[in-house]
Structure formats: C-alpha cells, structure tokens
Amino acid sequence: MLKILSIEILLSAVLGAILFRLVCALTRSNTLSWAAVVISAGIILFFVPGHVDERLIVEYGGKLPLPYELSPLVVNLLRCLGLVAGAWLASLAVAKRKKMGLEDEPPYDDFP
C-alpha cells in the first residue's frame, strides 16, 4: 500500500507543477498560480475519496494490498502535500528562469 501511496503523491506533485506552470504562463502572476494550486488542493481534499479501491488493484493483475493504518483524511492530506510540493518546485524553476533572463515579458500592447 505504501507503494501505491507514494505513486499517488508523486503524480500529485507532477500535477501541481504542471498546474502552477500553466497558470503562471497564462497569467504571468505567481499569486494567481498559487491560488489555483490552493483551490485545486481544496478540491482534492473535499471531493476525492481518501481510499484506494482494492478491487481495481486486483483487476489489473496486482495482489491484494496489505491493510494500512492511514485514515482517508491523512491520505488526502498527503495528496495535497504532493500537489503543493510540486508547485513549490515549479515556482523555484520559474524564479530561476527569471533570474537567468529566460522568462519573456509579455508585449506592451498584448491586450488592448
């Protein structure tokens, strides 16, 4: 079960990095990017069930996982933590790119 949970956390981190970078590229605002990440973390926390269906694991050829002692709230909090960690890494990458001069400023007359 720990393997499944670690894969979910890593996928959440990738999702957070993609979400942060996409919103940052579209709006050029770190504040809006972090707002999108926090809103999506809230959506995950409130609307995604905090358990893994064992039938799906068995259906796709895996063995029945051992029971684990984590509550559904802790599982969702770990997913949200992965999302925020991925966004934090993406924000570090954006800051480094800006420092190196690789981030272009939008044109002056981009939106009339």
Rosetta blueprint (number, residue, H / E / L):
1 M L
2 L H
3 K H
4 I H
5 L H
6 S H
7 I H
8 E H
9 I H
10 L H
11 L H
12 S H
13 A H
14 V H
15 L H
16 G H
17 A H
18 I H
19 L H
20 F H
21 R H
22 L H
23 V H
24 C H
25 A H
26 L H
27 T H
28 R L
29 S L
30 N H
31 T H
32 L H
33 S H
34 W H
35 A H
36 A H
37 V H
38 V H
39 I H
40 S H
41 A H
42 G H
43 I H
44 I H
45 L H
46 F H
47 F H
48 V L
49 P L
50 G L
51 H L
52 V L
53 D L
54 E H
55 R H
56 L H
57 I H
58 V H
59 E H
60 Y L
61 G L
62 G L
63 K L
64 L L
65 P L
66 L L
67 P L
68 Y L
69 E L
70 L L
71 S L
72 P H
73 L H
74 V H
75 V H
76 N H
77 L H
78 L H
79 R H
80 C H
81 L H
82 G H
83 L H
84 V H
85 A H
86 G H
87 A H
88 W H
89 L H
90 A H
91 S H
92 L H
93 A H
94 V H
95 A H
96 K H
97 R H
98 K H
99 K H
100 M H
101 G L
102 L L
103 E L
104 D L
105 E L
106 P L
107 P L
108 Y L
109 D L
110 D L
111 F L
112 P L
